[in-house]
């Protein structure tokens, strides 16, 4: 990469954040599986267990992001996005050929592999955008994580609206949109997804910008939910349908108002002393620390010795440091809150406590999501479109809400974000038990609660990973955490839920299972799994409380006086 120096303010990160919204909508393509799984089952004549294992392929592709995580440290974001474009076109293209009957008789293994490839595009899209923006906004990790993960959650509502209103419930039309539409959008926006001068937090308007972006995302989520319900219960003309879609597009363009406002009404920075970074410096190499993390030192780091050095002549300080480095050759292992290499994080108890807790909670949530259409039918629903819209909306609420709430409490009370992971899993325990009891009217309430909890778990793992193990190798560490999703899908959705469903359906002498027994055992097992996850989350919260007290002493990350400014 060319060594282009980016002066402070030359390219604010808000343009990239506005473009990231659309790329993240594209990265949520894996949420479409419930929309075309029924058509795939009908066209290909698959059993429910075969469809369930296709759902596992969907989750594997979505969550296996180790390669994009590594690529983010070696290649610019546009290159990472380009890989996602190719995978999306190839994977969903094969599924479209099968569902549209353009090619007849495609083998099951090929469709399984195509679904892995197609949904893996989302990992490349999402990782590129998430890593870039976490580094561009290093002082607002919880807020950025909640906002970005929230838009991924919204994507299910966006696709559902397009599917029901524009595509008239055409599964082949939806797959064609995924095959061609997503690559076109990402190719058009990849120029804007790139490293820039990290936001310093000095600008008092930055908080207002985040509030505006969060408000816009909440409004579009509410709009998608209401519009989906209206389109499901009423017959809309083509003109009204296109107007509703146009309004949705305007909502999704709302974050672009921030850089436009900054351009038309620029504000002066409080300080003129701001470090310059090169584009290379924002793509860390082995042995380097990221500019973001070099700024993020706890306030306690300003020691008496630091103050002494600041008063010395620069040449004398350099000489003292050189002598010290030559005399003492020590290789100190990183402490929690500093930059870890992946292999260093891999052997830490905190790493595995976080991974296991995430795996148990998200694995339970993805089991419910993958079988949402069948759960709805088992509970007596003919159309599960609204059910998916409710889950999508509440998933978004959980993501953006947990990001904002955890950010407030971590700064005001130094409360670890993992506390909210435990709370989410406690709610999931109760919800799964209520579903197993099949109480009247519980389905929509349960779907809403599980959507919120799934969003909380999915969102908060992002900032927790970066706070414990640093931003330098964040892409790899976070994506390894994401492996809990497909592993949970294989064990809980494929091997448990699919088997129990087909067994009950066979007892009824049909391929479609109806009644509370279709998922009763699955829900009870999920409740027990979430109970174990709750215990692990509580243990982790107790262990890392001192880390958060160190990192957020005084209410927030502070700029180190020794960062070289």
C-alpha positions as MATLAB code, in Angstrom:
seq = 'XXXXXXXXXXXXXXXXXXXXXXXXXXXXXXXXXXXXXXXXXXXXXXXXXXXXXXXXXXXXXXXXXXXXXXXXXXXXXXXXXXXXXXXXXXXXXXXXXXXXXXXXXXXXXXXXXXXXXXXXXXXXXXXXXXXXXXXXXXXXXXXXXXXXXXXXXXXXXXXXXXXXXXXXXXXXXXXXXXXXXXXXXXXXXXXXXXXXXXXXXXXXXXXXXXXXXXXXXXXXXXXXXXXXXXXXXXXXXXXXXXXXXXXXXXXXXXXXXXXXXXXXXXXXXXXXXXXXXXXXXXXXXXXXXXXXXXXXXXXXXXXXXXXXXXXXXXXXXXXXXXXXXXXXXXXXXXXXXXXXXXXXXXXXXXXXXXXXXXXXXXXXXXXXXXXXXXXXXXXXXXXXXXXXXXXXXXXXXXXXXXXXXXXXXXXXXXXXXXXXXXXXXXXXXXXXXXXXXXXXXXXXXXXXXXXXXXXXXXXXXXXXXXXXXXXXXXXXXXXXXXXXXXXXXXXXXXXXXXXXXXXXXXXXXXXXXXXXXXXXXXXXXXXXXXXXXXXXXXXXXXXXXXXXXXXXXXXXXXXXXXXXX';
ca = [
       0.000    0.000    0.000;
       1.259    3.485   -0.727;
       2.401    5.480    2.250;
      -0.169    8.249    1.997;
      -0.241   10.510    5.031;
      -3.723   11.304    6.244;
      -3.765   14.606    8.078;
      -6.263   15.062   10.859;
      -9.645   15.960    9.463;
      -8.640   15.216    5.843;
     -11.063   12.318    5.727;
     -13.438   12.040    8.672;
     -14.702    8.513    9.370;
     -18.384    9.409    9.023;
     -18.484    8.966    5.237;
     -17.216    5.413    5.631;
     -19.780    4.808    8.387;
     -22.614    5.934    6.088;
     -21.366    3.605    3.341;
     -20.948    0.820    5.909;
     -24.716    0.816    6.522;
     -25.396   -0.486    3.016;
     -22.563   -2.997    3.054;
     -23.823   -4.324    6.385;
     -27.325   -4.696    4.963;
     -25.691   -6.758    2.217;
     -23.748   -8.801    4.789;
     -27.003   -9.900    6.412;
     -27.811  -12.104    3.411;
     -27.720  -15.251    5.587;
     -30.931  -14.156    7.347;
     -32.840  -14.894    4.138;
     -32.689  -18.657    4.595;
     -36.182  -18.882    6.204;
     -37.581  -16.995    3.186;
     -36.397  -19.462    0.531;
     -35.953  -22.686    2.544;
     -39.599  -23.747    2.012;
     -39.261  -23.311   -1.771;
     -35.985  -25.214   -1.748;
     -37.596  -28.028    0.244;
     -40.540  -28.208   -2.160;
     -38.536  -28.022   -5.395;
     -35.871  -30.515   -4.320;
     -38.144  -32.787   -2.239;
     -35.963  -32.603    0.872;
     -36.845  -33.776    4.386;
     -36.859  -31.370    7.319;
     -33.550  -32.755    8.579;
     -31.970  -32.113    5.180;
     -33.286  -28.560    5.258;
     -31.998  -28.188    8.825;
     -28.504  -29.219    7.723;
     -28.730  -26.691    4.910;
     -29.447  -24.208    7.682;
     -26.236  -25.391    9.331;
     -24.398  -24.681    6.070;
     -25.988  -21.230    6.154;
     -24.586  -20.637    9.663;
     -21.154  -22.065    8.870;
     -20.747  -19.752    5.916;
     -21.946  -16.741    7.873;
     -19.728  -17.311   10.894;
     -16.442  -18.761    9.628;
     -14.523  -15.532    9.313;
     -10.939  -16.454   10.225;
      -9.705  -15.850    6.683;
     -11.291  -12.377    6.369;
     -10.009  -11.623    9.875;
      -6.451  -12.406    8.795;
      -6.935  -10.629    5.469;
      -7.978   -7.400    7.221;
      -4.468   -7.135    8.689;
      -2.753   -7.748    5.358;
      -4.915   -6.185    2.647;
      -6.929   -2.974    2.222;
     -10.695   -3.159    2.861;
     -11.590   -2.976   -0.839;
      -9.673   -6.202   -1.499;
     -11.483   -7.985    1.345;
     -14.833   -6.737    0.040;
     -13.960   -7.955   -3.472;
     -13.596  -11.516   -2.214;
     -17.050  -11.258   -0.658;
     -18.512  -10.047   -3.962;
     -17.176  -13.099   -5.820;
     -18.370  -15.550   -3.146;
     -21.843  -14.005   -3.063;
     -22.256  -14.228   -6.840;
     -21.073  -17.821   -7.073;
     -22.844  -19.234   -3.997;
     -26.282  -17.706   -4.390;
     -26.065  -18.132   -8.155;
     -26.026  -21.925   -7.757;
     -28.968  -21.847   -5.299;
     -30.920  -19.669   -7.751;
     -30.275  -22.150  -10.563;
     -31.853  -24.906   -8.421;
     -34.879  -23.017   -7.080;
     -35.732  -21.419  -10.442;
     -35.389  -24.876  -12.073;
     -32.940  -23.400  -14.580;
     -30.769  -26.427  -13.860;
     -32.544  -29.600  -12.678;
     -31.083  -32.337  -10.503;
     -28.276  -30.500   -8.728;
     -26.861  -32.779   -5.993;
     -27.477  -32.049   -2.312;
     -23.766  -31.699   -1.509;
     -23.381  -29.013   -4.182;
     -26.254  -26.941   -2.791;
     -24.857  -27.380    0.732;
     -21.455  -26.142   -0.422;
     -22.996  -23.304   -2.452;
     -24.863  -22.085    0.615;
     -21.634  -22.099    2.636;
     -19.893  -20.081   -0.086;
     -22.757  -17.631   -0.566;
     -23.289  -16.833    3.100;
     -19.535  -16.663    3.724;
     -19.599  -13.501    1.634;
     -21.309  -11.873    4.622;
     -18.290  -12.684    6.795;
     -15.998  -10.889    4.336;
     -18.340   -7.899    4.059;
     -19.006   -7.631    7.784;
     -15.440   -8.196    8.977;
     -14.012   -5.580    6.619;
     -16.557   -2.972    7.693;
     -16.456   -3.807   11.399;
     -12.661   -3.880   11.769;
     -12.231   -0.675    9.750;
     -14.827    1.256   11.745;
     -13.684   -0.064   15.134;
     -10.258    1.362   14.306;
     -11.738    4.575   12.941;
     -13.779    5.088   16.144;
     -11.504    3.551   18.817;
     -12.992    5.558   21.701;
     -16.594    4.460   21.085;
     -16.325    0.695   20.690;
     -19.607   -0.263   22.336;
     -21.574    2.377   20.459;
     -20.024    1.491   17.096;
     -20.496   -2.225   17.684;
     -24.150   -1.763   18.600;
     -24.807    0.516   15.632;
     -23.089   -1.668   13.042;
     -24.407   -4.954   14.398;
     -27.826   -3.312   14.605;
     -27.844   -2.603   10.896;
     -26.955   -6.230   10.208;
     -30.001   -7.130   12.288;
     -32.130   -4.674   10.298;
     -31.080   -6.418    7.095;
     -33.523   -9.258    7.727;
     -36.350   -6.716    7.795;
     -35.074   -5.047    4.624;
     -34.983   -8.336    2.737;
     -38.360   -9.396    4.119;
     -39.926   -6.144    2.924;
     -38.411   -6.486   -0.539;
     -39.454  -10.139   -0.644;
     -43.083   -9.522    0.292;
     -43.739   -6.178   -1.447;
     -41.490   -5.933   -4.494;
     -40.783   -9.585   -5.281;
     -44.306  -10.797   -4.416;
     -43.022  -13.681   -2.239;
     -40.893  -15.077   -5.066;
     -38.036  -17.184   -3.684;
     -36.285  -17.305   -7.071;
     -36.586  -13.512   -7.355;
     -35.026  -13.094   -3.899;
     -32.129  -15.390   -4.799;
     -31.546  -13.445   -8.018;
     -31.413  -10.252   -5.945;
     -28.810  -11.856   -3.679;
     -26.821  -13.091   -6.688;
     -26.669   -9.789   -8.568;
     -27.921   -6.979   -6.326;
     -25.560   -7.446   -3.388;
     -22.373   -7.549   -5.516;
     -23.441   -4.388   -7.354;
     -24.055   -2.483   -4.098;
     -20.729   -3.554   -2.572;
     -18.738   -2.766   -5.709;
     -20.264    0.710   -5.772;
     -19.431    1.459   -2.121;
     -16.108   -0.294   -1.504;
     -14.129    2.891   -2.282;
     -15.546    4.559    0.833;
     -14.788    1.701    3.245;
     -11.190    2.493    4.154;
      -9.017    3.598    7.093;
      -8.994    7.271    7.966;
      -7.968    9.560   10.784;
      -9.331    7.911   13.961;
     -12.040    9.896   15.718;
     -10.424   11.526   18.748;
     -13.523   12.165   20.800;
     -12.464   15.791   21.249;
     -15.259   17.148   19.051;
     -18.297   17.833   21.220;
     -20.574   17.186   18.242;
     -19.439   13.566   17.970;
     -21.934   12.429   20.598;
     -24.724   14.184   18.701;
     -23.663   12.421   15.502;
     -23.903    9.037   17.186;
     -27.319    9.896   18.647;
     -28.517   10.907   15.179;
     -27.225    7.676   13.610;
     -28.799    5.571   16.366;
     -32.106    7.422   16.065;
     -32.126    6.914   12.294;
     -31.525    3.190   12.725;
     -34.332    2.896   15.291;
     -36.743    4.727   12.978;
     -35.935    2.490   10.019;
     -36.344   -0.614   12.198;
     -39.779    0.538   13.395;
     -40.737    1.474    9.841;
     -39.725   -1.960    8.531;
     -41.747   -3.748   11.202;
     -44.899   -1.674   10.612;
     -44.619   -1.840    6.832;
     -44.114   -5.611    6.844;
     -47.199   -6.104    9.011;
     -49.290   -3.804    6.798;
     -48.181   -5.563    3.624;
     -49.024   -8.927    5.183;
     -52.574   -8.035    6.258;
     -53.529   -5.716    3.381;
     -53.287   -5.837   -0.392;
     -51.145   -2.956   -1.672;
     -51.016   -1.573   -5.175;
     -47.723   -1.514   -7.038;
     -47.488    2.280   -6.756;
     -47.873    2.230   -2.969;
     -45.425   -0.667   -2.696;
     -42.712    1.227   -4.531;
     -43.367    4.348   -2.462;
     -42.902    2.318    0.731;
     -39.611    0.921   -0.591;
     -38.453    4.441   -1.566;
     -39.121    5.664    1.981;
     -37.061    2.754    3.302;
     -34.169    3.762    1.037;
     -34.322    7.339    2.339;
     -34.124    6.064    5.925;
     -31.066    3.971    5.037;
     -29.418    7.043    3.490;
     -29.926    9.070    6.693;
     -26.371    8.548    8.136;
     -25.041   10.317    5.032;
     -26.488   13.531    6.508;
     -23.651   13.567    9.079;
     -20.721   14.053    6.651;
     -22.870   16.411    4.560;
     -23.538   18.531    7.640;
     -19.853   18.447    8.601;
     -18.927   19.629    5.097;
     -21.464   22.453    4.943;
     -21.072   23.542    8.565;
     -17.537   22.650    9.689;
     -16.616   23.036   13.352;
     -13.229   23.858   14.776;
     -11.432   21.208   16.744;
     -10.619   21.955   20.362;
      -6.995   21.106   19.810;
      -4.532   21.661   16.997;
      -2.195   18.926   18.175;
      -3.375   15.763   16.534;
      -1.152   12.956   15.298;
      -0.993   12.069   11.627;
      -1.325    8.488   10.525;
      -0.469    6.778    7.307;
      -2.796    4.289    5.718;
      -0.153    1.628    6.335;
      -0.125    2.366   10.028;
      -3.788    1.544   10.254;
      -3.152   -1.962    8.924;
      -0.996   -3.351   11.735;
       1.881   -5.697   11.185;
       3.481   -8.225   13.469;
       5.175   -6.439   16.324;
       3.423   -3.114   15.747;
       0.607   -1.558   17.722;
      -2.340    0.102   16.067;
      -2.756    3.871   16.274;
      -6.117    3.224   17.872;
      -4.676    1.223   20.739;
      -1.743    3.560   21.166;
      -4.298    6.212   22.098;
      -6.295    3.965   24.376;
      -4.333    3.838   27.594;
      -5.936    4.075   31.024;
      -5.616    7.400   32.815;
      -3.459    5.753   35.460;
      -0.667    5.365   32.899;
       0.428    8.981   33.403;
       2.956    8.189   36.135;
       5.498   10.400   37.884;
       8.229    8.942   35.667;
       6.251    9.972   32.569;
       6.030   13.514   33.905;
       9.767   13.540   34.593;
      10.551   12.464   31.034;
       8.318   15.178   29.607;
      10.451   17.794   31.305;
      13.757   16.512   29.914;
      15.495   17.500   26.713;
      14.370   15.278   23.820;
      17.852   14.077   22.923;
      18.605   13.086   26.498;
      15.365   11.157   26.722;
      16.149    9.321   23.496;
      19.598    8.470   24.781;
      18.231    7.138   28.066;
      15.679    5.013   26.245;
      18.305    3.670   23.842;
      20.611    2.713   26.704;
      17.734    1.056   28.546;
      16.645   -0.918   25.495;
      20.181   -2.100   24.877;
      20.807   -3.100   28.449;
      17.557   -4.932   29.141;
      16.141   -7.446   26.687;
      12.768   -8.467   28.048;
       9.806   -9.883   26.254;
       6.837   -9.157   28.492;
       3.625  -11.038   27.896;
       0.634   -8.764   27.259;
      -1.786   -8.050   30.052;
      -5.539   -7.998   29.665;
      -6.499   -4.817   27.853;
      -3.325   -4.769   25.739;
      -2.671   -6.131   22.250;
      -2.596   -9.943   22.141;
      -1.466  -12.137   19.321;
      -4.047  -14.793   18.531;
      -1.953  -17.610   19.993;
      -1.447  -15.577   23.191;
      -5.188  -14.986   23.578;
      -5.955  -18.609   22.669;
      -4.408  -19.973   25.878;
      -6.175  -17.554   28.223;
      -9.029  -18.682   30.464;
     -10.916  -15.438   29.744;
     -10.838  -16.237   26.037;
     -12.462  -19.632   26.508;
     -14.970  -18.426   29.081;
     -16.125  -15.769   26.616;
     -16.144  -18.198   23.687;
     -18.085  -20.905   25.530;
     -20.643  -18.484   26.928;
     -21.145  -17.014   23.443;
     -21.348  -20.478   21.870;
     -24.028  -21.678   24.291;
     -26.173  -18.552   24.046;
     -25.920  -17.838   20.324;
     -26.115  -21.554   19.482;
     -29.484  -21.673   21.259;
     -30.676  -18.508   19.511;
     -29.636  -19.672   16.048;
     -31.439  -22.977   16.612;
     -34.679  -21.083   17.169;
     -34.037  -18.792   14.178;
     -33.166  -21.621   11.769;
     -36.370  -23.448   12.668;
     -38.547  -20.353   12.971;
     -40.774  -21.222   10.009;
     -41.345  -24.768   11.294;
     -41.899  -23.524   14.866;
     -44.592  -21.188   13.555;
     -46.361  -24.008   11.691;
     -46.117  -26.276   14.738;
     -47.849  -23.571   16.794;
     -50.622  -23.248   14.194;
     -49.471  -20.328   11.995;
     -49.969  -20.492    8.241;
     -47.696  -17.548    7.432;
     -44.536  -16.857    9.440;
     -43.512  -13.640    7.649;
     -44.596  -11.446   10.556;
     -42.818  -13.795   12.957;
     -39.556  -13.256   11.079;
     -40.158   -9.495   11.024;
     -40.670   -9.493   14.808;
     -37.470  -11.466   15.371;
     -35.566   -9.139   13.027;
     -36.799   -5.996   14.767;
     -36.108   -7.309   18.254;
     -32.722   -8.637   17.164;
     -31.920   -5.076   16.110;
     -33.204   -3.667   19.411;
     -30.974   -6.078   21.314;
     -27.920   -5.126   19.294;
     -28.185   -1.361   19.298;
     -29.669   -1.240   22.804;
     -26.967   -3.398   24.376;
     -24.260   -1.331   22.681;
     -25.634    1.934   24.063;
     -26.592    0.600   27.508;
     -23.312   -1.248   28.062;
     -21.382    1.851   26.946;
     -23.198    3.968   29.538;
     -22.680    1.556   32.436;
     -19.104    0.731   31.539;
     -18.218    4.426   31.701;
     -20.350    5.389   34.693;
     -19.968    2.232   36.817;
     -17.088    0.362   35.099;
     -19.556   -2.536   34.808;
     -18.193   -5.231   32.456;
     -20.267   -5.759   29.331;
     -20.352   -9.493   30.096;
     -22.863   -8.719   32.865;
     -25.436   -8.147   30.121;
     -24.550  -11.455   28.498;
     -25.587  -13.175   31.720;
     -28.840  -11.172   31.890;
     -29.708  -12.102   28.287;
     -29.200  -15.796   28.915;
     -31.335  -15.724   32.074;
     -34.195  -14.323   29.963;
     -33.578  -17.052   27.371;
     -33.908  -19.761   30.038;
     -37.354  -18.515   31.048;
     -38.444  -18.034   27.424;
     -37.480  -21.543   26.311;
     -39.303  -23.052   29.283;
     -42.448  -21.086   28.384;
     -42.163  -22.271   24.768;
     -41.851  -25.882   25.932;
     -45.061  -25.432   27.931;
     -46.737  -24.127   24.728;
     -48.781  -21.491   26.566;
     -51.451  -19.689   24.550;
     -50.155  -16.533   22.876;
     -46.541  -17.187   23.892;
     -45.062  -17.517   20.390;
     -44.852  -13.832   19.443;
     -43.689  -12.786   22.919;
     -41.060  -15.535   22.942;
     -39.887  -14.619   19.444;
     -39.467  -10.993   20.545;
     -37.540  -11.901   23.713;
     -35.256  -14.383   21.960;
     -34.625  -11.848   19.207;
     -33.530   -9.243   21.763;
     -31.298  -11.690   23.659;
     -29.745  -13.018   20.459;
     -28.923   -9.437   19.465;
     -27.343   -8.707   22.859;
     -25.099  -11.783   22.678;
     -24.139  -11.143   19.065;
     -23.276   -7.480   19.647;
     -21.430   -7.401   22.967;
     -18.882  -10.074   22.085;
     -17.360   -7.530   19.680;
     -16.281   -4.804   22.157;
     -15.485   -7.336   24.902;
     -13.035   -9.104   22.580;
     -11.317   -5.828   21.705;
     -11.189   -4.602   25.318;
      -9.651   -7.801   26.646;
      -7.278   -8.595   23.768;
      -6.749   -5.316   21.884;
      -7.559   -4.048   18.399;
      -4.384   -5.156   16.642;
      -5.509   -8.743   15.940;
      -9.164   -8.055   16.643;
     -10.347   -9.368   13.261;
      -8.952  -12.859   13.850;
      -9.896  -13.074   17.532;
     -13.458  -11.878   17.005;
     -14.042  -14.183   14.049;
     -12.792  -17.153   16.053;
     -15.399  -16.225   18.638;
     -17.916  -16.338   15.795;
     -17.232  -20.039   15.263;
     -19.555  -20.652   18.200;
     -22.434  -19.866   15.857;
     -21.994  -22.703   13.304;
     -20.846  -25.197   15.936;
     -23.973  -24.450   17.940;
     -26.067  -24.789   14.769;
     -24.563  -28.204   13.993;
     -25.021  -29.588   17.505;
     -28.284  -27.968   18.578;
     -30.136  -27.244   15.339;
     -28.945  -30.020   13.032;
     -28.435  -32.948   15.368;
     -31.060  -32.123   17.991;
     -33.904  -29.979   16.619;
     -33.986  -31.549   13.146;
     -33.932  -35.086   14.535;
     -36.643  -34.446   17.130;
     -38.850  -32.710   14.534;
     -38.585  -35.519   11.971;
     -39.218  -38.130   14.672;
     -42.422  -36.417   15.775;
     -43.485  -35.865   12.151;
     -43.019  -39.590   11.461;
     -45.279  -40.399   14.428;
     -47.924  -38.170   12.837;
     -47.439  -39.870    9.474;
     -46.544  -36.619    7.709;
     -43.515  -34.647    6.603;
     -44.854  -31.610    8.486;
     -45.049  -31.764   12.283;
     -47.864  -29.942   14.077;
     -48.269  -29.496   17.821;
     -46.206  -28.651   20.933;
     -44.224  -31.903   20.923;
     -42.409  -30.951   17.686;
     -39.925  -28.802   19.611;
     -40.704  -29.435   23.289;
     -37.572  -31.493   24.001;
     -35.437  -29.073   21.994;
     -36.693  -26.074   23.993;
     -36.020  -27.791   27.320;
     -32.468  -28.681   26.287;
     -31.929  -25.078   25.118;
     -33.046  -23.815   28.534;
     -30.446  -26.021   30.231;
     -27.729  -24.899   27.815;
     -28.492  -21.228   28.498;
     -28.320  -21.982   32.217;
     -24.736  -23.174   31.801;
     -23.951  -20.125   29.688;
     -25.287  -17.856   32.426;
     -22.962  -19.400   35.018;
     -19.928  -18.942   32.753;
     -20.865  -15.316   31.982;
     -21.097  -14.526   35.692;
     -17.694  -16.126   36.353;
     -16.149  -14.116   33.514;
     -17.742  -10.883   34.770;
     -16.196  -11.361   38.204;
     -12.789  -12.169   36.698;
     -12.561   -9.160   34.396;
     -14.115   -6.485   36.624;
     -10.624   -5.163   37.570;
      -9.778   -4.842   33.862;
     -12.742   -2.572   33.242;
     -11.957   -0.553   36.359;
      -8.498    0.039   34.914;
      -9.578    0.768   31.341;
     -12.464    3.054   32.203;
     -11.148    4.789   35.324;
     -12.611    8.276   35.383;
     -15.532    7.374   33.126;
     -13.857    6.763   29.774;
     -10.714    5.893   27.922;
      -8.286    8.766   28.105;
      -5.545    9.886   25.758;
      -2.197    8.874   27.143;
       0.234   11.669   27.864;
       2.979    9.425   26.501;
       1.367    8.476   23.228;
       3.745   10.611   21.259;
       1.351   13.426   20.474;
];
